Amino acid sequence: MTSPILVSVDDVSKRFVLHKEKSLKERLVNFKASRKHREDFWALRNVSTQIEVGSTVGLVGHNGSGKSTLLKVIGGILQPSTGSVARRGRMAALLELGAGFHQDLTGRENVYLNAAILGLSRADTDRYFDAIVDFSGIESFIDTQVKFYSSGMYVRLAFAVAVHVDPDLLLVDEVLAVGDEPFQRKCMEKISEFQHEGRTIVLVSHSADQVGNLCDRVLVLHGGAVQHDGDPAEGIRILRNGYEEDRLASNLRHGTRREDFPYLIDDVRAAMVEREGRSDLTLTVSVDIRKPVPDWGMGMSIDTPLGTRLYEATTWDTNVVLPNVKGKHVLTMTFPDVRIGTGKYLVNVGLGDKTGRNFDQAPAAVSFDTPTGAVGHGILRLSPTVTVE
């Protein structure tokens, strides 16, 4: 049985007009020729998707891919140039820092103002007010004008209001990256509570860990179009491959081709081998040295398919002396008795020097599987014993 649809986005495109004049005076002087100084920019192109009740959807993509524009179109803040959006239920939105706050009003006054904008009556706000202030943790400043608030205090109060207006749909745009660690943890716990209550969340984030932990579905946007709509692990993989393609394209624009790199990653292999009841991981990297430079090294990391970083190391962390003469060389790193949970994992590899320069990178270069049959589930693979007295 499928869940009912809360948001339906049908063939939505959004166009902005970019004016090349730098000032209003230039626009007036060049009024007759203004069309020659305008350029159409399509932030969204033919986007269609449906969001079911109770789902948590992540919108990811490069800067300028259209994530925030799509979120604002879903929220009704921007109207699409073509297409339509149908939405039902009460909505709360955290789209940008301090949106809906008046600088000259106090925190208390802004709580009532923001709650009214989000559809709460004064009586409802009176009932929730103490809980809102307690969640925000800024009791001492609630009667201070918000123009004196720090960015973290802004987000604390805005998030506290948004999650207490009993929304059916919560829209969040990157604001969870602001605030200290205890407050971010409190936000994550509140979102998890929302998920258990069957509420719907649409989240824009650049954090693969955040998307992987929270979302059951991911939309990858590129150039305003949907590149992927579905499994979060596959979406994050596509996003990372896009980052690497952009990096290589940038090198070409600046006259640097991969063939000109002083060090190249020629091949990467990984294997998990069972030996006497333990699992040993072997990583083999073939490196082509073309133009030797001092103090080069290799770094590697292991991620889950959802982007959670489990481990990272470099050859500088060891006492090994790497070869530094032209030609192809094979580097092998062995990790004995790796105790990570059953599943598939990705290995990222990079070459560089101690100054921080990157020579070549291979994100998600290879994957490996860990053995099945372990007791329990999770990132760690343990062998518990149980005794009964």
C-alpha positions as CSV (number, residue, x, y, z in Angstrom):
1,M,0.0,0.0,0.0
2,T,1.5,3.3,-1.1
3,S,1.4,6.4,1.2
4,P,-0.7,9.4,0.1
5,I,1.1,12.3,-1.7
6,L,1.7,15.4,0.3
7,V,3.6,17.4,-2.4
8,S,3.4,17.0,-6.2
9,V,5.8,18.9,-8.4
10,D,4.7,18.7,-12.1
11,D,7.1,19.8,-14.9
12,V,8.3,22.8,-13.0
13,S,10.8,25.3,-14.5
14,K,12.0,28.6,-13.0
15,R,13.5,31.4,-15.0
16,F,15.4,34.4,-13.6
17,V,16.4,37.4,-15.6
18,L,20.0,38.5,-15.2
19,H,20.7,42.2,-15.9
20,K,24.3,43.0,-16.9
21,E,24.1,46.7,-15.9
22,K,25.8,47.3,-12.7
23,S,23.5,50.0,-11.4
24,L,20.0,51.5,-11.8
25,K,21.5,54.5,-13.6
26,E,23.1,52.3,-16.2
27,R,19.8,50.5,-16.7
28,L,17.9,53.8,-17.2
29,V,20.6,55.2,-19.6
30,N,20.5,51.9,-21.6
31,F,16.7,51.5,-21.4
32,K,16.1,51.3,-25.1
33,A,18.8,48.7,-25.5
34,S,17.9,46.9,-22.3
35,R,17.1,43.6,-24.0
36,K,20.7,43.4,-25.2
37,H,21.9,43.6,-21.6
38,R,19.6,40.9,-20.2
39,E,20.2,37.2,-20.0
40,D,17.8,34.4,-19.0
41,F,18.9,32.0,-16.4
42,W,16.9,28.8,-15.9
43,A,17.4,27.7,-12.2
44,L,15.1,24.7,-12.7
45,R,14.3,22.8,-15.9
46,N,11.3,20.5,-16.2
47,V,11.4,19.1,-12.6
48,S,8.8,16.5,-11.7
49,T,8.6,14.6,-8.4
50,Q,6.1,13.5,-5.8
51,I,6.8,13.5,-2.0
52,E,4.8,11.0,0.0
53,V,3.5,11.5,3.5
54,G,6.1,10.5,6.2
55,S,9.1,10.5,3.9
56,T,12.3,12.4,4.4
57,V,13.7,13.7,1.1
58,G,17.2,15.2,0.6
59,L,17.9,17.7,-2.1
60,V,21.6,17.7,-3.0
61,G,23.8,19.0,-5.8
62,H,26.6,21.4,-6.5
63,N,26.4,25.1,-5.7
64,G,24.0,26.7,-8.2
65,S,22.3,23.4,-9.1
66,G,18.8,24.6,-8.1
67,K,18.3,23.0,-4.7
68,S,17.3,26.0,-2.7
69,T,15.2,27.3,-5.6
70,L,13.2,24.0,-5.7
71,L,12.7,24.2,-2.0
72,K,11.4,27.7,-2.2
73,V,9.1,26.7,-5.1
74,I,7.8,23.8,-3.0
75,G,7.2,26.2,-0.1
76,G,5.3,28.7,-2.3
77,I,7.9,31.5,-1.7
78,L,8.8,31.5,-5.5
79,Q,6.2,30.8,-8.2
80,P,7.4,28.6,-11.0
81,S,7.7,30.1,-14.5
82,T,6.1,26.9,-16.0
83,G,4.5,23.9,-14.4
84,S,2.7,23.6,-11.1
85,V,3.1,22.6,-7.5
86,A,0.3,21.0,-5.4
87,R,0.8,20.9,-1.6
88,R,-1.5,20.2,1.3
89,G,-1.2,20.3,5.1
90,R,0.4,22.8,7.4
91,M,4.0,23.8,6.4
92,A,6.9,25.2,8.4
93,A,10.0,26.4,6.6
94,L,13.6,27.2,7.7
95,L,14.9,28.5,4.4
96,E,17.4,31.1,5.4
97,L,18.9,32.7,8.5
98,G,16.4,34.9,10.3
99,A,13.7,34.7,7.6
100,G,10.4,36.0,9.1
101,F,12.1,37.8,11.9
102,H,11.9,41.6,12.3
103,Q,15.2,43.1,13.4
104,D,13.7,45.8,15.7
105,L,11.4,43.3,17.6
106,T,12.5,41.3,20.6
107,G,12.8,37.5,20.5
108,R,9.5,37.2,22.4
109,E,7.7,39.4,19.8
110,N,9.3,37.6,16.9
111,V,8.1,34.2,18.3
112,Y,4.5,35.5,18.1
113,L,5.1,37.1,14.7
114,N,6.7,34.0,13.2
115,A,4.2,31.6,14.7
116,A,1.4,33.7,13.2
117,I,3.0,33.6,9.8
118,L,3.2,29.8,10.1
119,G,-0.5,29.7,10.9
120,L,-0.7,29.5,14.7
121,S,-3.3,31.4,16.7
122,R,-2.2,33.6,19.6
123,A,-3.8,31.1,22.0
124,D,-1.8,28.2,20.5
125,T,1.4,30.3,20.7
126,D,0.7,31.1,24.3
127,R,0.4,27.3,25.0
128,Y,3.7,26.5,23.1
129,F,5.7,29.6,24.2
130,D,7.5,28.1,27.2
131,A,8.4,25.0,25.2
132,I,9.7,27.1,22.3
133,V,11.9,29.2,24.6
134,D,13.2,26.2,26.5
135,F,14.1,24.4,23.3
136,S,16.0,27.4,21.9
137,G,18.0,27.8,25.1
138,I,18.1,31.6,24.9
139,E,15.9,32.4,27.8
140,S,18.2,35.2,29.0
141,F,17.9,37.0,25.6
142,I,14.2,36.5,24.8
143,D,13.4,40.1,25.5
144,T,16.3,41.5,23.6
145,Q,16.0,42.8,20.0
146,V,17.0,40.1,17.6
147,K,19.3,42.5,15.7
148,F,21.7,41.9,18.6
149,Y,21.5,38.1,18.2
150,S,24.3,35.9,16.9
151,S,23.7,33.7,13.9
152,G,23.5,30.7,16.3
153,M,20.8,32.4,18.4
154,Y,18.8,33.3,15.2
155,V,18.7,29.6,14.2
156,R,18.0,28.3,17.7
157,L,14.9,30.5,17.9
158,A,13.7,30.0,14.3
159,F,14.1,26.3,14.5
160,A,12.3,26.2,17.9
161,V,9.3,28.0,16.5
162,A,9.2,25.9,13.3
163,V,9.1,22.5,15.1
164,H,6.5,23.6,17.6
165,V,3.8,24.7,15.1
166,D,2.8,21.1,14.5
167,P,3.7,21.0,10.8
168,D,2.8,18.3,8.4
169,L,5.7,19.4,6.1
170,L,9.0,20.8,7.3
171,L,11.4,22.4,4.8
172,V,15.0,22.9,5.9
173,D,17.7,24.6,3.9
174,E,21.2,24.1,5.3
175,V,20.5,26.0,8.6
176,L,21.3,23.0,10.7
177,A,25.0,23.6,9.9
178,V,24.8,26.7,12.2
179,G,24.9,26.4,16.0
180,D,27.0,24.5,18.5
181,E,27.2,20.7,18.7
182,P,24.7,20.2,21.5
183,F,22.1,22.2,19.7
184,Q,22.7,20.4,16.4
185,R,22.3,17.1,18.2
186,K,19.0,18.4,19.7
187,C,17.8,19.4,16.2
188,M,18.7,15.9,14.9
189,E,16.8,14.3,17.7
190,K,13.8,16.5,17.0
191,I,13.9,15.6,13.3
192,S,14.1,11.9,14.3
193,E,11.1,12.4,16.5
194,F,9.2,14.0,13.5
195,Q,10.1,11.0,11.4
196,H,8.7,8.6,14.0
197,E,5.5,10.6,14.1
198,G,5.1,10.2,10.3
199,R,5.8,13.9,9.4
200,T,7.3,14.8,6.0
201,I,10.7,16.5,5.8
202,V,12.4,18.0,2.7
203,L,16.1,18.8,3.5
204,V,18.8,20.7,1.6
205,S,22.2,19.9,2.8
206,H,25.9,19.7,1.7
207,S,26.6,17.1,4.4
208,A,26.6,13.6,3.0
209,D,26.6,12.3,6.6
210,Q,23.5,14.3,7.4
211,V,21.7,13.2,4.2
212,G,22.7,9.6,4.7
213,N,21.6,9.5,8.3
214,L,18.2,11.3,7.9
215,C,16.9,10.7,4.3
216,D,15.2,7.7,2.9
217,R,15.3,9.3,-0.6
218,V,17.6,11.7,-2.4
219,L,17.1,14.0,-5.4
220,V,20.4,15.0,-7.1
221,L,20.1,18.2,-9.1
222,H,22.5,19.4,-11.7
223,G,22.0,22.5,-13.8
224,G,18.5,22.8,-12.6
225,A,17.5,19.2,-13.8
226,V,17.0,16.1,-11.8
227,Q,19.9,13.7,-12.2
228,H,18.8,11.1,-9.7
229,D,15.7,10.5,-7.7
230,G,15.8,7.5,-5.4
231,D,18.3,5.5,-3.3
232,P,20.4,7.8,-1.1
233,A,23.6,5.8,-1.4
234,E,23.4,5.9,-5.2
235,G,22.6,9.6,-5.1
236,I,25.6,10.4,-3.0
237,R,27.8,8.3,-5.4
238,I,26.5,10.3,-8.4
239,L,27.1,13.6,-6.5
240,R,30.7,12.7,-5.7
241,N,31.4,11.6,-9.3
242,G,30.0,15.0,-10.4
243,Y,32.4,16.8,-8.1
244,E,35.3,14.9,-9.6
245,E,34.2,15.6,-13.1
246,D,33.9,19.3,-12.2
247,R,37.5,19.2,-10.8
248,L,38.9,17.7,-14.0
249,A,36.9,20.2,-16.1
250,S,38.3,23.0,-14.0
251,N,41.8,21.7,-14.7
252,L,41.1,21.7,-18.4
253,R,39.8,25.3,-18.3
254,H,43.0,26.4,-16.5
255,G,45.2,24.6,-19.0
256,T,46.1,21.6,-16.8
257,R,45.3,18.2,-18.3
258,R,45.3,15.0,-16.2
259,E,48.2,13.7,-18.4
260,D,50.3,16.7,-17.2
261,F,49.9,15.7,-13.5
262,P,53.3,14.8,-11.9
263,Y,51.7,11.8,-10.3
264,L,48.8,9.7,-11.6
265,I,46.6,7.0,-10.0
266,D,46.8,4.3,-12.6
267,D,44.8,1.5,-10.9
268,V,43.1,0.8,-7.5
269,R,42.1,-2.6,-6.1
270,A,40.8,-3.6,-2.7
271,A,40.2,-7.1,-1.3
272,M,38.9,-8.4,2.0
273,V,40.5,-11.8,2.8
274,E,39.5,-14.2,5.5
275,R,42.4,-15.6,7.4
276,E,42.0,-17.8,10.5
277,G,38.7,-16.2,11.6
278,R,39.7,-12.6,10.9
279,S,39.2,-10.3,8.0
280,D,42.3,-8.6,6.5
281,L,41.8,-5.7,4.0
282,T,44.4,-5.2,1.3
283,L,44.5,-2.0,-0.8
284,T,46.7,-1.9,-3.9
285,V,47.3,1.3,-5.7
286,S,49.3,1.6,-9.0
287,V,51.0,5.1,-9.2
288,D,52.6,6.5,-12.4
289,I,55.3,9.0,-11.5
290,R,56.0,11.4,-14.3
291,K,57.6,14.4,-12.7
292,P,59.1,13.6,-9.3
293,V,58.7,16.3,-6.5
294,P,59.9,16.1,-2.9
295,D,57.7,14.8,-0.1
296,W,54.9,13.2,-2.1
297,G,52.5,10.9,-0.5
298,M,49.2,8.9,-0.7
299,G,46.1,9.3,1.3
300,M,43.1,6.9,1.6
301,S,39.8,6.8,3.4
302,I,36.9,4.4,3.8
303,D,33.3,5.5,3.6
304,T,29.9,3.8,3.9
305,P,27.8,4.0,0.7
306,L,25.9,6.9,2.4
307,G,29.0,8.9,2.8
308,T,29.9,8.4,6.5
309,R,33.7,8.5,6.9
310,L,34.9,5.5,8.9
311,Y,38.6,5.8,8.6
312,E,41.4,7.8,6.9
313,A,45.2,7.6,6.8
314,T,48.2,8.8,4.7
315,T,51.6,7.3,4.0
316,W,53.0,10.1,6.2
317,D,51.4,8.5,9.1
318,T,53.7,5.5,8.6
319,N,57.5,5.1,8.4
320,V,57.5,3.9,4.8
321,V,59.8,5.6,2.3
322,L,58.1,5.9,-1.1
323,P,59.9,5.6,-4.4
324,N,60.4,8.8,-6.3
325,V,61.7,7.9,-9.7
326,K,59.8,8.0,-13.0
327,G,57.8,5.0,-13.9
328,K,54.9,2.9,-12.4
329,H,55.1,1.7,-8.8
330,V,52.6,-0.4,-6.8
331,L,51.8,0.7,-3.2
332,T,50.1,-1.9,-1.0
333,M,48.4,-1.1,2.3
334,T,47.3,-4.0,4.5
335,F,44.8,-3.5,7.4
336,P,44.7,-6.6,9.6
337,D,41.6,-7.8,11.4
338,V,39.2,-5.2,10.1
339,R,36.0,-5.4,12.2
340,I,33.4,-3.4,10.3
341,G,29.8,-4.5,9.9
342,T,28.4,-6.6,7.0
343,G,27.9,-4.6,3.8
344,K,29.6,-2.7,1.0
345,Y,32.2,0.1,1.6
346,L,33.9,2.6,-0.7
347,V,37.6,3.5,-0.8
348,N,38.8,7.0,-1.8
349,V,42.4,7.5,-2.8
350,G,44.4,10.7,-3.4
351,L,48.0,11.8,-4.2
352,G,49.7,15.0,-3.0
353,D,52.5,16.5,-1.1
354,K,53.0,17.9,2.4
355,T,52.2,21.5,1.3
356,G,48.6,20.4,0.7
357,R,48.8,20.3,-3.1
358,N,46.6,17.6,-4.8
359,F,48.2,15.8,-7.7
360,D,45.4,13.2,-8.5
361,Q,42.3,12.0,-6.8
362,A,40.1,9.0,-7.2
363,P,36.9,9.3,-5.0
364,A,35.0,6.0,-4.6
365,A,37.8,4.4,-6.6
366,V,36.9,0.9,-5.5
367,S,34.6,-0.9,-3.2
368,F,34.8,-4.0,-1.1
369,D,32.3,-6.3,0.8
370,T,32.7,-7.5,4.3
371,P,31.8,-11.1,5.3
372,T,28.2,-12.0,6.2
373,G,27.1,-14.0,9.2
374,A,28.2,-11.6,11.9
375,V,26.2,-11.3,15.1
376,G,24.0,-8.2,15.2
377,H,23.9,-5.2,12.9
378,G,25.8,-1.9,12.6
379,I,29.0,-0.3,11.5
380,L,31.1,-2.4,13.9
381,R,31.4,-6.2,13.6
382,L,31.7,-7.7,17.1
383,S,31.6,-11.2,18.5
384,P,29.7,-11.0,21.8
385,T,29.4,-13.8,24.3
386,V,26.4,-14.3,26.5
387,T,26.5,-15.9,29.9
388,V,23.5,-16.8,32.0
389,E,23.6,-17.2,35.8
